Amino acid sequence: MIASAPSSIDSKQYDRYALNLIISGSYDGEGKPEASVVCNLTPLRIEDGMVETQPAHAKSIRLGSLAHADEATLACVGAIQATLQQFINAKGL
């Protein structure tokens, strides 16, 4: 993942993120999609073929529900769910 605002840590630029993403999807009683989201973005840089990360500077997003999520989060989760639906259909699951 490419950082929109690279981090400067110990005078080094970290222009990427290592991504750890967990989405647990379900439906509410009315059939509307619901999800909890955990996303960790760890600053990452590549120099001279070596990968360096800064786990102590990771950014975390944690949502127990989409009920109060902002538009950017809803759009992201919707895009992920749509892509996963395409995968389910392609695999005949």
C-alpha positions as CSV (number, residue, x, y, z in Angstrom):
1,M,0.0,0.0,0.0
2,I,1.3,3.5,-0.9
3,A,1.1,6.1,1.9
4,S,-0.7,9.3,1.0
5,A,1.4,11.1,3.6
6,P,4.8,9.3,4.0
7,S,6.2,9.0,7.5
8,S,9.6,10.3,8.5
9,I,11.1,8.1,11.2
10,D,14.7,8.5,12.4
11,S,15.4,10.7,9.3
12,K,14.2,8.0,6.9
13,Q,11.1,8.2,4.7
14,Y,8.6,5.4,4.9
15,D,6.4,5.7,1.7
16,R,4.5,2.4,2.0
17,Y,2.5,0.4,4.4
18,A,2.5,-3.3,5.2
19,L,-1.2,-4.2,5.6
20,N,-2.9,-6.5,8.1
21,L,-6.7,-6.5,7.5
22,I,-9.5,-8.4,9.2
23,I,-13.2,-7.9,8.2
24,S,-15.9,-10.0,9.9
25,G,-19.0,-9.6,7.8
26,S,-22.6,-10.5,8.8
27,Y,-26.1,-9.3,8.4
28,D,-28.5,-7.6,10.8
29,G,-32.1,-8.7,11.4
30,E,-33.3,-6.6,8.4
31,G,-30.8,-8.2,6.0
32,K,-28.5,-5.2,5.9
33,P,-24.8,-5.9,5.7
34,E,-22.8,-5.3,8.9
35,A,-19.1,-5.7,9.6
36,S,-16.4,-5.3,12.1
37,V,-13.0,-4.1,10.8
38,V,-9.5,-4.2,12.1
39,C,-6.8,-2.6,10.0
40,N,-3.2,-2.1,10.9
41,L,-0.9,-0.2,8.6
42,T,2.8,-0.5,9.4
43,P,5.2,2.0,7.8
44,L,7.5,0.3,5.3
45,R,10.4,1.3,3.1
46,I,12.4,-0.5,0.5
47,E,16.0,0.5,0.0
48,D,18.7,-1.4,-1.9
49,G,16.5,-4.5,-2.1
50,M,15.9,-4.5,1.7
51,V,12.5,-4.1,3.4
52,E,12.4,-2.1,6.6
53,T,9.3,-1.8,8.7
54,Q,8.4,0.3,11.8
55,P,5.8,-1.7,13.8
56,A,6.0,0.8,16.7
57,H,4.6,3.5,14.4
58,A,1.7,1.4,13.0
59,K,-1.6,3.1,12.5
60,S,-4.7,1.2,13.6
61,I,-8.3,1.4,12.5
62,R,-10.8,-0.6,14.6
63,L,-14.5,-0.6,14.2
64,G,-16.9,-2.9,16.0
65,S,-19.7,-1.9,13.7
66,L,-20.3,0.1,10.5
67,A,-23.2,2.0,12.2
68,H,-21.1,5.1,12.9
69,A,-18.4,4.7,10.1
70,D,-17.6,7.6,7.9
71,E,-18.1,7.7,4.2
72,A,-14.5,6.7,3.3
73,T,-14.7,3.6,5.6
74,L,-18.1,2.6,4.2
75,A,-16.8,3.0,0.6
76,C,-13.7,0.9,1.4
77,V,-15.6,-1.9,3.1
78,G,-18.1,-1.9,0.3
79,A,-15.4,-2.2,-2.3
80,I,-13.7,-5.1,-0.5
81,Q,-17.1,-6.9,0.0
82,A,-17.9,-6.4,-3.7
83,T,-14.5,-7.8,-4.8
84,L,-14.9,-10.8,-2.4
85,Q,-18.4,-11.4,-3.9
86,Q,-16.8,-11.5,-7.4
87,F,-14.3,-14.1,-6.0
88,I,-17.1,-16.2,-4.5
89,N,-19.0,-16.1,-7.8
90,A,-15.8,-17.0,-9.8
91,K,-15.0,-19.9,-7.6
92,G,-18.6,-21.1,-7.5
93,L,-18.8,-21.0,-3.7
